[in-house]
């Protein structure tokens, strides 16, 4: 009897702790909603209890990402946006973003460059361009050259931590295509994304896209899968909506982790241990199903750029309910292939996988298919070589100096800071080895750091930054904006 009473007492204390956390979470949400109005007032930075978000208000929208441009022998041409990995949190101002980065909650981006990369006078040349209202803080850059067989393709995993070298013919034979693709208006969209011919095309204007508006979704069903074997999505996405839907996203961004609250007071680790202990004890004591812990991200937070732009994935379980499982960050200019690992239980007892793919902003889905664990292993090619190339120089246009010291991994403690209109000319050494017979090369750029909304003092420093960006950048941004009403 005493043990039972002790158990109830423990549960009651656990309930009170969780209740306090939830009340704190709600309090911050309400505070931030009020703060959204106050943040446009002058000098509110020193008045708000938790620190103002003038950066967002002043910039006229949430932060986006810096862009990479490749040198084609004559000029720098835009490739895509980089430095993904902002946490799903309301706090986009510098101090908290920096704390989250340094605490390991924002991990490095890994981007596959699809433009031809050539060396000029023993150097490979890129440029970082800040062409939207934001600030970026680079900790280091790393360029990797992958030399691999001509019949293979490099595909980056959606968590940016690894990549696959896949034999194209073998993969295409094993990919399971959707048996149905139905959007939230009841329309059949399967023909638009189910052709394997679309998989390796990177031109964003190519046919075969489902263009989502904000909060639109599709339900995709795959059949004849193997039960108990891990499924992997292979996807192709593009189009990061940079303007439309910001008012909606501004409210959606208020969804924060309770642990962000504790971060402010330096108590996040203690809170994490307490919350995980409670759930771990409850799981051990009562055997809660893993699905019952799907609300844990409320406390633990999630690592993604989703408050900027992403596609979210949920699978339908045996009971017919959807469970959130993963995201894909969506780039701006070009299609980008990703592998998205799903849990085993996503495939039901009938060998079916039903996914809901939903858009947080306007995005395009160009291809989706499933390959399972054994088939992926069979298609994975081991005969490839990697080489990390030395960073030679990073000339900062505004500072008029070489800032490469700030970009070398583990070298300096400072960041390379960019604001709108900034350009940083990046030079890497060319590879030491030649390509072998029947080999080709793919370049991967890993960027570590974070980005935030533009603070008022740096908006002033940037001046009329729109006049400083290239004509190509202006045209690209205008073209994205012109797609606002596309259906």
Helices and strands as residue ranges (DSSP letters): H 2-38, G 44-46, H 54-59, E 67-71, E 76-81, H 94-102, E 109-113, E 123-129, E 135-149, E 152-157, E 163-167, H 168-174, E 176-177, E 180-183, G 190-192, G 196-198, E 210-212, E 217-222, E 231-238, H 246-252, H 258-264, H 268-286, G 290-296, H 297-300, E 310-316, E 322-329, E 336-341, G 344-346, E 353-359, E 363-372, H 373-379, E 384-389, E 391-396, E 401-402, G 404-407, E 416-419, E 423-429, E 439-452, H 456-462, G 465-467, H 471-481
